Every structure is written in C-alpha cells, then in structure tokens.
C-alpha cells in the first residue's frame, strides 16, 4: 500500500456546478394571452372565500363544543 501511495499524484480540480432553472419558470406567463384567465382567477378567489367562511364556522362550532365540555 505504501509503495502505491508513493506514486500517487493529488490533483485539485474545480468543477462549476450548473445553475438549475427554477422549476416554476417554465410556467411563467403561460396564461398571459388566455381570454378565460381572469374568469378562472375570479372563480378561484370566490371558491377560496367560500371555503374560508365554511372553515370559520366549523372552527367556531368546535370552540363552542369545547367550552360546553
């Protein structure tokens, strides 16, 4: 082993790591010319408001039930 190590040459090598593209960048702007995009956004916002309101009622009921115990 010592004989082999005497003949070894250590070389330093700098390798530049590739900078990966952000995974969402390929989707950026994909709906910029879509005429239905604003309508879809409005639907999503309304649906989110409705779900938030339902969850608020649900959590309030849980709080009331917890106080009754």
PDB file of N, CA, C and O in Angstrom:
ATOM      1  N   UNK A   1       0.836  -1.185   0.000  1.00  0.00           N
ATOM      2  CA  UNK A   1       0.000   0.000   0.000  1.00  0.00           C
ATOM      3  C   UNK A   1       0.882   1.250   0.000  1.00  0.00           C
ATOM      4  O   UNK A   1       0.610   2.201  -0.732  1.00  0.00           O
ATOM      5  N   UNK A   2       1.926   1.250   0.811  1.00  0.00           N
ATOM      6  CA  UNK A   2       2.828   2.397   0.888  1.00  0.00           C
ATOM      7  C   UNK A   2       3.496   2.646  -0.460  1.00  0.00           C
ATOM      8  O   UNK A   2       3.673   3.797  -0.861  1.00  0.00           O
ATOM      9  N   UNK A   3       3.863   1.587  -1.154  1.00  0.00           N
ATOM     10  CA  UNK A   3       4.512   1.719  -2.452  1.00  0.00           C
ATOM     11  C   UNK A   3       3.569   2.367  -3.468  1.00  0.00           C
ATOM     12  O   UNK A   3       3.995   3.191  -4.277  1.00  0.00           O
ATOM     13  N   UNK A   4       2.335   2.007  -3.425  1.00  0.00           N
ATOM     14  CA  UNK A   4       1.353   2.602  -4.343  1.00  0.00           C
ATOM     15  C   UNK A   4       1.119   4.063  -4.023  1.00  0.00           C
ATOM     16  O   UNK A   4       1.016   4.894  -4.926  1.00  0.00           O
ATOM     17  N   UNK A   5       1.033   4.382  -2.726  1.00  0.00           N
ATOM     18  CA  UNK A   5       0.786   5.762  -2.325  1.00  0.00           C
ATOM     19  C   UNK A   5       1.958   6.676  -2.656  1.00  0.00           C
ATOM     20  O   UNK A   5       1.756   7.877  -2.832  1.00  0.00           O
ATOM     21  N   UNK A   6       3.166   6.153  -2.746  1.00  0.00           N
ATOM     22  CA  UNK A   6       4.326   6.967  -3.094  1.00  0.00           C
ATOM     23  C   UNK A   6       4.253   7.475  -4.532  1.00  0.00           C
ATOM     24  O   UNK A   6       4.858   8.496  -4.860  1.00  0.00           O
ATOM     25  N   UNK A   7       3.524   6.777  -5.382  1.00  0.00           N
ATOM     26  CA  UNK A   7       3.415   7.157  -6.795  1.00  0.00           C
ATOM     27  C   UNK A   7       2.146   7.958  -7.107  1.00  0.00           C
ATOM     28  O   UNK A   7       1.905   8.324  -8.258  1.00  0.00           O
ATOM     29  N   UNK A   8       1.349   8.222  -6.091  1.00  0.00           N
ATOM     30  CA  UNK A   8       0.072   8.919  -6.305  1.00  0.00           C
ATOM     31  C   UNK A   8       0.310  10.419  -6.432  1.00  0.00           C
ATOM     32  O   UNK A   8       1.117  11.000  -5.706  1.00  0.00           O
ATOM     33  N   UNK A   9      -0.406  11.031  -7.368  1.00  0.00           N
ATOM     34  CA  UNK A   9      -0.360  12.481  -7.516  1.00  0.00           C
ATOM     35  C   UNK A   9      -1.761  13.018  -7.202  1.00  0.00           C
ATOM     36  O   UNK A   9      -2.753  12.573  -7.779  1.00  0.00           O
ATOM     37  N   UNK A  10      -1.822  13.962  -6.299  1.00  0.00           N
ATOM     38  CA  UNK A  10      -3.112  14.557  -5.937  1.00  0.00           C
ATOM     39  C   UNK A  10      -3.320  15.791  -6.801  1.00  0.00           C
ATOM     40  O   UNK A  10      -2.469  16.679  -6.849  1.00  0.00           O
ATOM     41  N   UNK A  11      -4.436  15.837  -7.470  1.00  0.00           N
ATOM     42  CA  UNK A  11      -4.761  16.931  -8.378  1.00  0.00           C
ATOM     43  C   UNK A  11      -6.038  17.594  -7.896  1.00  0.00           C
ATOM     44  O   UNK A  11      -7.019  16.917  -7.587  1.00  0.00           O
ATOM     45  N   UNK A  12      -6.026  18.891  -7.832  1.00  0.00           N
ATOM     46  CA  UNK A  12      -7.216  19.648  -7.458  1.00  0.00           C
ATOM     47  C   UNK A  12      -7.939  20.052  -8.736  1.00  0.00           C
ATOM     48  O   UNK A  12      -7.322  20.565  -9.669  1.00  0.00           O
ATOM     49  N   UNK A  13      -9.219  19.826  -8.774  1.00  0.00           N
ATOM     50  CA  UNK A  13      -9.998  20.112  -9.973  1.00  0.00           C
ATOM     51  C   UNK A  13     -11.248  20.859  -9.562  1.00  0.00           C
ATOM     52  O   UNK A  13     -12.036  20.363  -8.757  1.00  0.00           O
ATOM     53  N   UNK A  14     -11.435  22.043 -10.106  1.00  0.00           N
ATOM     54  CA  UNK A  14     -12.642  22.809  -9.808  1.00  0.00           C
ATOM     55  C   UNK A  14     -13.676  22.528 -10.891  1.00  0.00           C
ATOM     56  O   UNK A  14     -13.405  22.662 -12.085  1.00  0.00           O
ATOM     57  N   UNK A  15     -14.844  22.144 -10.454  1.00  0.00           N
ATOM     58  CA  UNK A  15     -15.939  21.848 -11.377  1.00  0.00           C
ATOM     59  C   UNK A  15     -17.060  22.831 -11.084  1.00  0.00           C
ATOM     60  O   UNK A  15     -17.540  22.928  -9.954  1.00  0.00           O
ATOM     61  N   UNK A  16     -17.463  23.544 -12.094  1.00  0.00           N
ATOM     62  CA  UNK A  16     -18.543  24.512 -11.918  1.00  0.00           C
ATOM     63  C   UNK A  16     -19.878  23.776 -11.944  1.00  0.00           C
ATOM     64  O   UNK A  16     -20.210  23.059 -12.887  1.00  0.00           O
ATOM     65  N   UNK A  17     -20.625  23.987 -10.863  1.00  0.00           N
ATOM     66  CA  UNK A  17     -21.940  23.342 -10.788  1.00  0.00           C
ATOM     67  C   UNK A  17     -22.921  24.081 -11.689  1.00  0.00           C
ATOM     68  O   UNK A  17     -22.964  25.312 -11.684  1.00  0.00           O
ATOM     69  N   UNK A  18     -23.700  23.345 -12.454  1.00  0.00           N
ATOM     70  CA  UNK A  18     -24.700  24.018 -13.291  1.00  0.00           C
ATOM     71  C   UNK A  18     -25.768  24.645 -12.404  1.00  0.00           C
ATOM     72  O   UNK A  18     -26.172  24.072 -11.392  1.00  0.00           O
ATOM     73  N   UNK A  19     -26.213  25.823 -12.799  1.00  0.00           N
ATOM     74  CA  UNK A  19     -27.262  26.506 -12.051  1.00  0.00           C
ATOM     75  C   UNK A  19     -28.606  26.030 -12.598  1.00  0.00           C
ATOM     76  O   UNK A  19     -28.975  26.355 -13.726  1.00  0.00           O
ATOM     77  N   UNK A  20     -29.331  25.259 -11.793  1.00  0.00           N
ATOM     78  CA  UNK A  20     -30.609  24.726 -12.297  1.00  0.00           C
ATOM     79  C   UNK A  20     -31.644  25.829 -12.444  1.00  0.00           C
ATOM     80  O   UNK A  20     -31.679  26.776 -11.657  1.00  0.00           O
ATOM     81  N   UNK A  21     -32.470  25.697 -13.443  1.00  0.00           N
ATOM     82  CA  UNK A  21     -33.561  26.642 -13.657  1.00  0.00           C
ATOM     83  C   UNK A  21     -34.601  26.431 -12.562  1.00  0.00           C
ATOM     84  O   UNK A  21     -34.865  25.304 -12.143  1.00  0.00           O
ATOM     85  N   UNK A  22     -35.180  27.531 -12.109  1.00  0.00           N
ATOM     86  CA  UNK A  22     -36.248  27.421 -11.111  1.00  0.00           C
ATOM     87  C   UNK A  22     -37.369  26.570 -11.714  1.00  0.00           C
ATOM     88  O   UNK A  22     -37.763  26.795 -12.859  1.00  0.00           O
ATOM     89  N   UNK A  23     -37.887  25.593 -10.956  1.00  0.00           N
ATOM     90  CA  UNK A  23     -38.862  24.654 -11.529  1.00  0.00           C
ATOM     91  C   UNK A  23     -40.160  25.304 -12.010  1.00  0.00           C
ATOM     92  O   UNK A  23     -40.853  24.731 -12.850  1.00  0.00           O
ATOM     93  N   UNK A  24     -40.500  26.482 -11.496  1.00  0.00           N
ATOM     94  CA  UNK A  24     -41.751  27.136 -11.906  1.00  0.00           C
ATOM     95  C   UNK A  24     -41.561  28.076 -13.095  1.00  0.00           C
ATOM     96  O   UNK A  24     -42.546  28.522 -13.683  1.00  0.00           O
ATOM     97  N   UNK A  25     -40.315  28.385 -13.462  1.00  0.00           N
ATOM     98  CA  UNK A  25     -40.078  29.365 -14.526  1.00  0.00           C
ATOM     99  C   UNK A  25     -40.654  28.937 -15.877  1.00  0.00           C
ATOM    100  O   UNK A  25     -41.043  29.789 -16.676  1.00  0.00           O
ATOM    101  N   UNK A  26     -40.712  27.665 -16.133  1.00  0.00           N
ATOM    102  CA  UNK A  26     -41.247  27.239 -17.431  1.00  0.00           C
ATOM    103  C   UNK A  26     -42.746  27.525 -17.547  1.00  0.00           C
ATOM    104  O   UNK A  26     -43.305  27.481 -18.642  1.00  0.00           O
ATOM    105  N   UNK A  27     -43.395  27.819 -16.415  1.00  0.00           N
ATOM    106  CA  UNK A  27     -44.825  28.124 -16.438  1.00  0.00           C
ATOM    107  C   UNK A  27     -45.111  29.625 -16.402  1.00  0.00           C
ATOM    108  O   UNK A  27     -46.257  30.037 -16.581  1.00  0.00           O
ATOM    109  N   UNK A  28     -44.093  30.439 -16.176  1.00  0.00           N
ATOM    110  CA  UNK A  28     -44.278  31.885 -16.061  1.00  0.00           C
ATOM    111  C   UNK A  28     -44.866  32.444 -17.352  1.00  0.00           C
ATOM    112  O   UNK A  28     -44.323  32.230 -18.436  1.00  0.00           O
ATOM    113  N   UNK A  29     -45.965  33.154 -17.227  1.00  0.00           N
ATOM    114  CA  UNK A  29     -46.579  33.821 -18.372  1.00  0.00           C
ATOM    115  C   UNK A  29     -47.369  32.930 -19.299  1.00  0.00           C
ATOM    116  O   UNK A  29     -47.781  33.371 -20.372  1.00  0.00           O
ATOM    117  N   UNK A  30     -47.590  31.695 -18.917  1.00  0.00           N
ATOM    118  CA  UNK A  30     -48.258  30.790 -19.856  1.00  0.00           C
ATOM    119  C   UNK A  30     -49.732  31.151 -20.109  1.00  0.00           C
ATOM    120  O   UNK A  30     -50.318  30.696 -21.091  1.00  0.00           O
ATOM    121  N   UNK A  31     -50.329  31.960 -19.233  1.00  0.00           N
ATOM    122  CA  UNK A  31     -51.729  32.341 -19.421  1.00  0.00           C
ATOM    123  C   UNK A  31     -51.883  33.807 -19.819  1.00  0.00           C
ATOM    124  O   UNK A  31     -52.994  34.335 -19.771  1.00  0.00           O
ATOM    125  N   UNK A  32     -50.793  34.482 -20.213  1.00  0.00           N
ATOM    126  CA  UNK A  32     -50.857  35.918 -20.477  1.00  0.00           C
ATOM    127  C   UNK A  32     -51.833  36.275 -21.602  1.00  0.00           C
ATOM    128  O   UNK A  32     -52.410  37.362 -21.571  1.00  0.00           O
ATOM    129  N   UNK A  33     -52.033  35.423 -22.566  1.00  0.00           N
ATOM    130  CA  UNK A  33     -52.943  35.705 -23.679  1.00  0.00           C
ATOM    131  C   UNK A  33     -54.235  34.894 -23.601  1.00  0.00           C
ATOM    132  O   UNK A  33     -55.004  34.865 -24.563  1.00  0.00           O
ATOM    133  N   UNK A  34     -54.478  34.247 -22.486  1.00  0.00           N
ATOM    134  CA  UNK A  34     -55.672  33.408 -22.335  1.00  0.00           C
ATOM    135  C   UNK A  34     -56.864  34.288 -21.960  1.00  0.00           C
ATOM    136  O   UNK A  34     -56.846  34.916 -20.902  1.00  0.00           O
ATOM    137  N   UNK A  35     -57.902  34.349 -22.802  1.00  0.00           N
ATOM    138  CA  UNK A  35     -59.055  35.218 -22.514  1.00  0.00           C
ATOM    139  C   UNK A  35     -59.873  34.747 -21.297  1.00  0.00           C
ATOM    140  O   UNK A  35     -60.626  35.538 -20.729  1.00  0.00           O
ATOM    141  N   UNK A  36     -59.743  33.510 -20.900  1.00  0.00           N
ATOM    142  CA  UNK A  36     -60.524  32.991 -19.773  1.00  0.00           C
ATOM    143  C   UNK A  36     -59.785  33.090 -18.438  1.00  0.00           C
ATOM    144  O   UNK A  36     -60.332  32.722 -17.398  1.00  0.00           O
ATOM    145  N   UNK A  37     -58.567  33.577 -18.463  1.00  0.00           N
ATOM    146  CA  UNK A  37     -57.743  33.573 -17.253  1.00  0.00           C
ATOM    147  C   UNK A  37     -58.360  34.401 -16.125  1.00  0.00           C
ATOM    148  O   UNK A  37     -58.399  33.942 -14.984  1.00  0.00           O
ATOM    149  N   UNK A  38     -58.832  35.590 -16.414  1.00  0.00           N
ATOM    150  CA  UNK A  38     -59.427  36.443 -15.373  1.00  0.00           C
ATOM    151  C   UNK A  38     -60.667  35.793 -14.773  1.00  0.00           C
ATOM    152  O   UNK A  38     -60.890  35.880 -13.565  1.00  0.00           O
ATOM    153  N   UNK A  39     -61.476  35.143 -15.606  1.00  0.00           N
ATOM    154  CA  UNK A  39     -62.678  34.461 -15.116  1.00  0.00           C
ATOM    155  C   UNK A  39     -62.309  33.300 -14.188  1.00  0.00           C
ATOM    156  O   UNK A  39     -62.945  33.096 -13.154  1.00  0.00           O
ATOM    157  N   UNK A  40     -61.294  32.557 -14.561  1.00  0.00           N
ATOM    158  CA  UNK A  40     -60.835  31.441 -13.733  1.00  0.00           C
ATOM    159  C   UNK A  40     -60.296  31.973 -12.405  1.00  0.00           C
ATOM    160  O   UNK A  40     -60.582  31.407 -11.349  1.00  0.00           O
ATOM    161  N   UNK A  41     -59.512  33.064 -12.452  1.00  0.00           N
ATOM    162  CA  UNK A  41     -58.986  33.666 -11.230  1.00  0.00           C
ATOM    163  C   UNK A  41     -60.120  34.108 -10.303  1.00  0.00           C
ATOM    164  O   UNK A  41     -60.054  33.891  -9.093  1.00  0.00           O
ATOM    165  N   UNK A  42     -61.149  34.724 -10.865  1.00  0.00           N
ATOM    166  CA  UNK A  42     -62.291  35.168 -10.063  1.00  0.00           C
ATOM    167  C   UNK A  42     -62.994  33.971  -9.426  1.00  0.00           C
ATOM    168  O   UNK A  42     -63.394  34.033  -8.264  1.00  0.00           O
ATOM    169  N   UNK A  43     -63.145  32.891 -10.174  1.00  0.00           N
ATOM    170  CA  UNK A  43     -63.779  31.691  -9.636  1.00  0.00           C
ATOM    171  C   UNK A  43     -62.955  31.128  -8.481  1.00  0.00           C
ATOM    172  O   UNK A  43     -63.509  30.750  -7.449  1.00  0.00           O
ATOM    173  N   UNK A  44     -61.643  31.073  -8.651  1.00  0.00           N
ATOM    174  CA  UNK A  44     -60.761  30.546  -7.601  1.00  0.00           C
ATOM    175  C   UNK A  44     -60.859  31.410  -6.351  1.00  0.00           C
ATOM    176  O   UNK A  44     -60.933  30.883  -5.241  1.00  0.00           O
ATOM    177  N   UNK A  45     -60.862  32.730  -6.515  1.00  0.00           N
ATOM    178  CA  UNK A  45     -60.962  33.641  -5.369  1.00  0.00           C
ATOM    179  C   UNK A  45     -62.280  33.456  -4.629  1.00  0.00           C
ATOM    180  O   UNK A  45     -62.304  33.404  -3.399  1.00  0.00           O
ATOM    181  N   UNK A  46     -63.368  33.359  -5.372  1.00  0.00           N
ATOM    182  CA  UNK A  46     -64.681  33.179  -4.740  1.00  0.00           C
ATOM    183  C   UNK A  46     -64.755  31.842  -4.020  1.00  0.00           C
ATOM    184  O   UNK A  46     -65.276  31.762  -2.908  1.00  0.00           O
ATOM    185  N   UNK A  47     -64.242  30.803  -4.641  1.00  0.00           N
ATOM    186  CA  UNK A  47     -64.232  29.481  -4.025  1.00  0.00           C
ATOM    187  C   UNK A  47     -63.414  29.503  -2.730  1.00  0.00           C
ATOM    188  O   UNK A  47     -63.812  28.905  -1.730  1.00  0.00           O
ATOM    189  N   UNK A  48     -62.268  30.195  -2.752  1.00  0.00           N
ATOM    190  CA  UNK A  48     -61.416  30.299  -1.562  1.00  0.00           C
ATOM    191  C   UNK A  48     -62.139  31.042  -0.439  1.00  0.00           C
ATOM    192  O   UNK A  48     -62.061  30.646   0.724  1.00  0.00           O
ATOM    193  N   UNK A  49     -62.852  32.135  -0.795  1.00  0.00           N
ATOM    194  CA  UNK A  49     -63.625  32.886   0.218  1.00  0.00           C
ATOM    195  C   UNK A  49     -64.706  32.000   0.836  1.00  0.00           C
ATOM    196  O   UNK A  49     -64.920  32.025   2.048  1.00  0.00           O
ATOM    197  N   UNK A  50     -65.375  31.229   0.007  1.00  0.00           N
ATOM    198  CA  UNK A  50     -66.432  30.349   0.495  1.00  0.00           C
ATOM    199  C   UNK A  50     -65.859  29.272   1.416  1.00  0.00           C
ATOM    200  O   UNK A  50     -66.421  29.001   2.477  1.00  0.00           O
ATOM    201  N   UNK A  51     -64.756  28.662   1.020  1.00  0.00           N
ATOM    202  CA  UNK A  51     -64.132  27.642   1.860  1.00  0.00           C
ATOM    203  C   UNK A  51     -63.641  28.236   3.184  1.00  0.00           C
ATOM    204  O   UNK A  51     -63.779  27.614   4.238  1.00  0.00           O
ATOM    205  N   UNK A  52     -63.073  29.433   3.123  1.00  0.00           N
ATOM    206  CA  UNK A  52     -62.611  30.087   4.348  1.00  0.00           C
ATOM    207  C   UNK A  52     -63.780  30.361   5.291  1.00  0.00           C
ATOM    208  O   UNK A  52     -63.661  30.174   6.502  1.00  0.00           O
ATOM    209  N   UNK A  53     -64.914  30.806   4.735  1.00  0.00           N
ATOM    210  CA  UNK A  53     -66.095  31.074   5.557  1.00  0.00           C
ATOM    211  C   UNK A  53     -66.609  29.782   6.190  1.00  0.00           C
ATOM    212  O   UNK A  53     -66.968  29.770   7.367  1.00  0.00           O
ATOM    213  N   UNK A  54     -66.646  28.708   5.424  1.00  0.00           N
ATOM    214  CA  UNK A  54     -67.095  27.422   5.962  1.00  0.00           C
ATOM    215  C   UNK A  54     -66.172  26.946   7.077  1.00  0.00           C
ATOM    216  O   UNK A  54     -66.640  26.429   8.092  1.00  0.00           O
ATOM    217  N   UNK A  55     -64.875  27.113   6.899  1.00  0.00           N
ATOM    218  CA  UNK A  55     -63.926  26.697   7.938  1.00  0.00           C
ATOM    219  C   UNK A  55     -64.064  27.559   9.189  1.00  0.00           C
ATOM    220  O   UNK A  55     -63.921  27.059  10.304  1.00  0.00           O
ATOM    221  N   UNK A  56     -64.338  28.838   9.013  1.00  0.00           N
ATOM    222  CA  UNK A  56     -64.532  29.723  10.159  1.00  0.00           C
ATOM    223  C   UNK A  56     -65.731  29.259  10.988  1.00  0.00           C
ATOM    224  O   UNK A  56     -65.668  29.226  12.217  1.00  0.00           O
ATOM    225  N   UNK A  57     -66.809  28.907  10.315  1.00  0.00           N
ATOM    226  CA  UNK A  57     -67.998  28.389  11.018  1.00  0.00           C
ATOM    227  C   UNK A  57     -67.663  27.081  11.725  1.00  0.00           C
ATOM    228  O   UNK A  57     -68.051  26.874  12.874  1.00  0.00           O
ATOM    229  N   UNK A  58     -66.954  26.213  11.048  1.00  0.00           N
ATOM    230  CA  UNK A  58     -66.568  24.920  11.625  1.00  0.00           C
ATOM    231  C   UNK A  58     -65.716  25.103  12.876  1.00  0.00           C
ATOM    232  O   UNK A  58     -65.968  24.476  13.905  1.00  0.00           O
ATOM    233  N   UNK A  59     -64.704  25.968  12.778  1.00  0.00           N
ATOM    234  CA  UNK A  59     -63.837  26.205  13.940  1.00  0.00           C
ATOM    235  C   UNK A  59     -64.600  26.850  15.092  1.00  0.00           C
ATOM    236  O   UNK A  59     -64.343  26.553  16.259  1.00  0.00           O
ATOM    237  N   UNK A  60     -65.532  27.725  14.763  1.00  0.00           N
ATOM    238  CA  UNK A  60     -66.355  28.348  15.806  1.00  0.00           C
ATOM    239  C   UNK A  60     -67.186  27.276  16.517  1.00  0.00           C
ATOM    240  O   UNK A  60     -67.308  27.300  17.741  1.00  0.00           O
ATOM    241  N   UNK A  61     -67.755  26.339  15.758  1.00  0.00           N
ATOM    242  CA  UNK A  61     -68.529  25.256  16.367  1.00  0.00           C
ATOM    243  C   UNK A  61     -67.657  24.406  17.263  1.00  0.00           C
ATOM    244  O   UNK A  61     -68.092  24.002  18.341  1.00  0.00           O
ATOM    245  N   UNK A  62     -66.434  24.125  16.841  1.00  0.00           N
ATOM    246  CA  UNK A  62     -65.522  23.353  17.685  1.00  0.00           C
ATOM    247  C   UNK A  62     -65.220  24.092  18.987  1.00  0.00           C
ATOM    248  O   UNK A  62     -65.159  23.475  20.050  1.00  0.00           O
ATOM    249  N   UNK A  63     -65.031  25.403  18.908  1.00  0.00           N
ATOM    250  CA  UNK A  63     -64.765  26.201  20.105  1.00  0.00           C
ATOM    251  C   UNK A  63     -65.956  26.157  21.058  1.00  0.00           C
ATOM    252  O   UNK A  63     -65.782  26.045  22.271  1.00  0.00           O
ATOM    253  N   UNK A  64     -67.160  26.244  20.508  1.00  0.00           N
ATOM    254  CA  UNK A  64     -68.376  26.213  21.323  1.00  0.00           C
ATOM    255  C   UNK A  64     -68.496  24.846  22.005  1.00  0.00           C
ATOM    256  O   UNK A  64     -68.793  24.768  23.197  1.00  0.00           O
ATOM    257  N   UNK A  65     -68.266  23.772  21.248  1.00  0.00           N
ATOM    258  CA  UNK A  65     -68.342  22.430  21.811  1.00  0.00           C
ATOM    259  C   UNK A  65     -67.292  22.222  22.902  1.00  0.00           C
ATOM    260  O   UNK A  65     -67.557  21.549  23.898  1.00  0.00           O
ATOM    261  N   UNK A  66     -66.132  22.784  22.723  1.00  0.00           N
ATOM    262  CA  UNK A  66     -65.058  22.656  23.708  1.00  0.00           C
ATOM    263  C   UNK A  66     -65.428  23.398  24.994  1.00  0.00           C
ATOM    264  O   UNK A  66     -65.113  22.919  26.084  1.00  0.00           O
ATOM    265  N   UNK A  67     -66.074  24.529  24.896  1.00  0.00           N
ATOM    266  CA  UNK A  67     -66.483  25.291  26.062  1.00  0.00           C
ATOM    267  C   UNK A  67     -67.589  24.577  26.835  1.00  0.00           C
ATOM    268  O   UNK A  67     -67.676  24.695  28.057  1.00  0.00           O
ATOM    269  N   UNK A  68     -68.444  23.827  26.106  1.00  0.00           N
ATOM    270  CA  UNK A  68     -69.550  23.104  26.747  1.00  0.00           C
ATOM    271  C   UNK A  68     -69.020  21.943  27.595  1.00  0.00           C
ATOM    272  O   UNK A  68     -69.620  21.596  28.612  1.00  0.00           O
ATOM    273  N   UNK A  69     -67.909  21.348  27.184  1.00  0.00           N
ATOM    274  CA  UNK A  69     -67.353  20.199  27.904  1.00  0.00           C
ATOM    275  C   UNK A  69     -66.905  20.606  29.238  1.00  0.00           C
ATOM    276  O   UNK A  69     -66.406  19.778  30.000  1.00  0.00           O
TER     277      UNK A  69
END
